[in-house]
Amino acid sequence: MKMEITKENRTWLDNLGLSHPIVIAGPCSAETEEQVLKTAHELKDTDTNIFRAGIWKPRTRPGGLKALEKKVCLGCKSARRNRINVTTEVGNAEHVEKALKYDIDILWIGARTTVNPFAVQEIADALKGVDKPILVKNPVNPDLALWLGGVERIRICRHQSTWGHSRGFSSYKTLNYRNKPKWHIAIELKKEFPDLPLILDPSHICGRRDTILDVSQTALDLNYDGFMIETHITPDDAWSDAKQQITPSRLKEISKT
């Protein structure tokens, strides 16, 4: 199936100075201002269009990672010195307010938020009148209706700059993947929204860095519009998801493959 970008989304790409396919890269977690700036600087020499960093992390258990919010927000904002747009995850209206305050370019709704229509609606309401692109990740479980509903809620309250974001689906039995890709669900999403650009998150699907290239190639074969790949200056020392993050130099190698 040919996945084409509509005139509206093509304009959106042009306005942000982005090329196609999209490459979103950066650390799972924004740990320090220094880490954010150094990673963004090293990504300058790759095909990265958008810098990602998790500022507000939805930790599974209490007492987990807490980013130094103000410092890393300022770090993300400063990352634009490398002529790169910045994106982060928002889980509620308060996150939206803070992201707008620090002028984050692009926001994404995470898998744990998409599963909750109340939370998605809260975010959608907070974004009324805001001209910023939104990426909607699939829900944690393979529920197409929830994913469709998340996209619809954002589109109803906003314009057409909404993207689908596939990061795989949780399962108790995983052999080759951390989260099963279930490619057919993304294809069904595209049938409902043919104009919806689709981004793949191979990092969360793979759960380990050595298989990212193979999964990314499958996405290219299916005409995905881009990727979000977790990238860290020292992956083994990352505060979260260390096994699935790659270095900027490895990202550069993958992009040339």
GITATA-V890098 format. One record per residue. N is the residue number from 0. RES is the residue in one small letter. OMEGA is omega in degrees with one decimal (999 if undefined). Layout:
# GITATA-V890098
[[N;RES;OMEGA] [N;RES;OMEGA]]
This chain:
# GITATA-V890098
[[0;m;-179.8] [1;k;180.0] [2;m;-174.7] [3;e;176.4] [4;i;-178.6] [5;t;177.7] [6;k;-178.9] [7;e;-178.7] [8;n;174.6] [9;r;177.3] [10;t;178.7] [11;w;178.2] [12;l;-178.4] [13;d;-179.0] [14;n;178.4] [15;l;179.8] [16;g;-175.7] [17;l;174.2] [18;s;-178.1] [19;h;5.8] [20;p;179.6] [21;i;171.6] [22;v;177.2] [23;i;-176.1] [24;a;179.7] [25;g;-174.2] [26;p;173.0] [27;c;-178.3] [28;s;171.1] [29;a;-170.9] [30;e;178.6] [31;t;177.3] [32;e;179.6] [33;e;179.7] [34;q;-179.9] [35;v;-176.5] [36;l;-179.5] [37;k;178.9] [38;t;179.4] [39;a;179.5] [40;h;-179.1] [41;e;178.5] [42;l;-178.8] [43;k;-177.4] [44;d;176.8] [45;t;178.6] [46;d;-176.8] [47;t;175.0] [48;n;-172.1] [49;i;178.3] [50;f;178.6] [51;r;173.6] [52;a;179.4] [53;g;179.8] [54;i;178.2] [55;w;-172.9] [56;k;177.6] [57;p;-175.8] [58;r;-178.2] [59;t;-178.4] [60;r;-178.9] [61;p;177.6] [62;g;-179.5] [63;g;-175.7] [64;l;172.6] [65;k;-178.9] [66;a;174.4] [67;l;-164.2] [68;e;-173.5] [69;k;-177.6] [70;k;-177.8] [71;v;174.7] [72;c;177.8] [73;l;177.3] [74;g;178.1] [75;c;179.1] [76;k;179.8] [77;s;-179.4] [78;a;179.0] [79;r;176.8] [80;r;177.8] [81;n;178.2] [82;r;-178.0] [83;i;176.3] [84;n;-173.8] [85;v;176.8] [86;t;174.9] [87;t;-179.0] [88;e;173.7] [89;v;-177.5] [90;g;179.5] [91;n;-176.6] [92;a;178.9] [93;e;177.1] [94;h;178.5] [95;v;-179.2] [96;e;-178.1] [97;k;178.3] [98;a;177.8] [99;l;178.8] [100;k;-179.7] [101;y;173.7] [102;d;172.5] [103;i;-171.0] [104;d;-171.3] [105;i;179.9] [106;l;172.4] [107;w;177.5] [108;i;-174.4] [109;g;-176.5] [110;a;-178.6] [111;r;177.0] [112;t;-179.5] [113;t;-178.5] [114;v;-176.2] [115;n;-178.5] [116;p;178.6] [117;f;179.9] [118;a;179.4] [119;v;179.1] [120;q;177.6] [121;e;178.5] [122;i;179.5] [123;a;179.0] [124;d;-179.5] [125;a;-176.8] [126;l;179.5] [127;k;178.8] [128;g;-179.3] [129;v;-176.7] [130;d;176.4] [131;k;178.1] [132;p;179.6] [133;i;173.3] [134;l;179.5] [135;v;178.3] [136;k;174.2] [137;n;176.6] [138;p;-177.2] [139;v;-179.6] [140;n;-176.5] [141;p;-178.8] [142;d;-177.1] [143;l;-177.5] [144;a;178.9] [145;l;179.0] [146;w;177.1] [147;l;-179.2] [148;g;178.5] [149;g;178.4] [150;v;-178.8] [151;e;-179.3] [152;r;178.8] [153;i;-178.2] [154;r;179.5] [155;i;-177.1] [156;c;-174.3] [157;r;174.7] [158;h;-171.2] [159;q;-178.2] [160;s;179.8] [161;t;-175.8] [162;w;171.4] [163;g;-174.7] [164;h;-174.3] [165;s;-178.9] [166;r;179.8] [167;g;-173.2] [168;f;-177.0] [169;s;177.5] [170;s;177.1] [171;y;-178.6] [172;k;177.9] [173;t;178.8] [174;l;-176.2] [175;n;-174.8] [176;y;169.1] [177;r;175.6] [178;n;-175.4] [179;k;-176.8] [180;p;-179.2] [181;k;-174.2] [182;w;-175.1] [183;h;-179.6] [184;i;176.3] [185;a;177.7] [186;i;176.6] [187;e;176.8] [188;l;180.0] [189;k;177.3] [190;k;179.0] [191;e;-179.3] [192;f;-176.2] [193;p;-178.2] [194;d;-174.3] [195;l;173.7] [196;p;-174.1] [197;l;-179.8] [198;i;177.3] [199;l;174.1] [200;d;-177.7] [201;p;-179.0] [202;s;-178.8] [203;h;175.5] [204;i;-175.7] [205;c;-176.3] [206;g;176.4] [207;r;-169.5] [208;r;-171.7] [209;d;-178.6] [210;t;-177.4] [211;i;-178.1] [212;l;-177.9] [213;d;-179.6] [214;v;178.5] [215;s;178.4] [216;q;176.5] [217;t;178.6] [218;a;177.0] [219;l;178.8] [220;d;179.8] [221;l;176.3] [222;n;170.2] [223;y;-175.4] [224;d;179.5] [225;g;-173.5] [226;f;166.7] [227;m;-175.0] [228;i;-178.6] [229;e;-173.0] [230;t;-172.7] [231;h;-179.5] [232;i;175.1] [233;t;-171.8] [234;p;-176.9] [235;d;179.6] [236;d;-177.2] [237;a;-178.9] [238;w;178.2] [239;s;176.1] [240;d;-176.1] [241;a;-173.1] [242;k;-174.8] [243;q;-179.3] [244;q;179.2] [245;i;177.3] [246;t;174.9] [247;p;179.5] [248;s;177.2] [249;r;176.0] [250;l;179.6] [251;k;177.9] [252;e;-179.5] [253;i;-177.8] [254;s;-178.5] [255;k;-176.2] [256;t;999]]
